[in-house]
Amino acid sequence: MTVDRVLRMLAGAFVLISLGLAHWVSPNWLWFTAFVGLNLFQSGITKWCPMMTVLRLMKLPESGAVKCG
């Protein structure tokens, strides 16, 4: 697993979990969904994502470092 793949999986999981919590627990969980969306938007503009820093500290390989075979 690479940093990019884990980041996308985490973002998708956060959105789905927060939507479920908003439906079954409290609509206030939609603020978390908005936070994730805003963070994705910000990272698209600035090319920096705080979660990528955390994943790199966990020594996950970068997308270009994947080797076949």
N, C-alpha and C positions, 0 to 999 in steps of 0.2 A: 504494500500500500504506500502510495506517495502522499506528499503534503497536499497536493491539489485534490486528489480523490477523497481523502479523509475530510478535508475542509468542506467539500461539496456535500458529502454524506452528513456531516454534522449540521450544516446549515439547513438541509432538508429535514433532518430529524427534529431540530429545534422548532421549525415552522410547524410541522405536523403535530408535535407534542403540544405546542402552545395553542394550536387550533382546537385540539381535543380538550385541553384544559379549559379553554374559553367556552366550549360547548357544554361540558359537563360540570364545571366547577364555578367559574366566574368570567364574565365578559372582559374583566380587567386584564386577563391574560393576553388579550389582543395587543396590549402595549408591548409585550415581549416580542410578538410577531412583528410589530412595526419596528422595534429596535433591530431585529435581525435584518429586516429589509433595508433599513437605513444604513446599517453597517455594510451590507453587500453593495449598496449604491456608492457609499463613500469609498470602499476599496476599489471599485471600478474606476473611479476618478483619480484617486491618489496612488493606486497600485500598492497599497499597504493595508494589511489586515492584521489586527492584533492576534487573532487565533492562529494565523500562520506562524507568528513568532513563537507561540507556545508549542505548536507542532514541530517546529524546527528544533526547539530546545529538547524535545522528546527524541531527537535524532532520527526522525522519519526522513527517508530519501526524497530528494527533489524529483520533479517529474522527468527532467532530462537525465537523471542518474540511473534510470531503470535499464537493465541489460537483459537481452533475450538470450536464452540458452544457458 
